[in-house]
Amino acid sequence: MTLASNILENHTTPTGREEAWRFAPLARTRGLHEVESAILDRPSLKVAGSGSGFSFTLIDGRESLSKTDDVVVLKVRNGTSHVQELKIEKNAVIAEPIFLSRDLSGSSVEVAEASRLVIRAGSHSQATVVIENAGAMTLAEEIEILLEDGAQLRFVTLQEWSDETVHIGRHHAIVGRDATFSSYVITVGGGFVRLLPTVEYAGPGSSAELFGLYFATANQFLEHRIHVDHAIPHAKSRVHYKGALSGNGAHTVWIGDVFIRAAAEGTDTYELNRNLLLSDGARADSVPNLEIETGEIVGAGHASTTGRFDDEQLFYLQSRGIPADEARKLVIRAFFMEILSKLALPEIEERIAATISKDLQGVEL
């Protein structure tokens, strides 16, 4: 283990009064947010099988691709000596998804672990990367993703953790000229999960789509804090996250920050968050933000809704003879399928849908 120092010298432990931490129950992080707490340097990702067009290796971890002031990410950088690197070759077209999963052998929820991954998508490459998180651990994570010019990358991260897990991480993508980045963050497990999907652009013609789905049950805390930094002209972004909550103490947080800088003329952006409250005692916080420094844009907008069922949908289903309880469950499944169907990975779609259906059992809707 190593103690946070050096890179963290000018940082202090968050107290919960900071904007970035104001929703998070800090008592539940098992010390991941504390500057001086210990963290184990253990690369925990493993690749499933083998294939051509990519490599998965361990490289020196002294350098980073991006800047950050997040205390947990800085702890990860300071507490790790190596980075796991997934490198997709230039012009490679990889038809089958590349699956990465967690090696939990020797892990314990009592010992906080750090994990760093760099994904490099070579110019004009095409690939899908799926990260599967399951089991129980205490994890501080940083994933940096670099898309070179013309690359197309679909990035899927699945949080199917058990209730004992604490997971705090940042997924930062740098999108090159004419490159396309599609992110899918699916969180249906974990006691405390706080993820920061962030994007910056490195060339015009670049595009990013950030999709997310989360389902919180009793006493779960799930936070997704998105930041899209438009500093390059003629780039596009779309953010669409959907969540549902059921059970006393279920709490979700969605923050969507889009910053359009003065130089980012021709920007086209829109962000949307929808939350479905299934029971009393659940809380959903949703905060969309737009900061615009130039009027020379294609478009910029945001929307956020939080509420219960769509009465028109329920009436339609019940008018077709479907009982009220079954009609409500069908509405919930349809609510999520809008995001799940975009994965185009039938096995994962079915697995996540089954998890949601299981969580709905016994819920009075």
Protein Blocks (a to p, Z undefined) as FASTA:
>chain_A
ZZdehjlmmpccdehlamklmmpcfklnnommpmkbccddddfbdcehjdehiacddddf
kbcfbdcfbfklmmmmmmpcbdcdddddehiacfbacdddddfehiafklccdddddddd
dehiacddddddedjddddddddddddehiacddddddfbdfkbccdddddddddehiac
ddddddfedjbdcdddddddfbehiacdddddddddehiacddddddddfbghiaddddd
ddddedehiacdddddddddfklghiacddddddddfbghiacddddddddfbfbbfbdc
dddddddddfklmmmmmmnopafklmmmmmmmmmmmmmmmmnopaklmmmmmmmmmmmmg
opaZZ
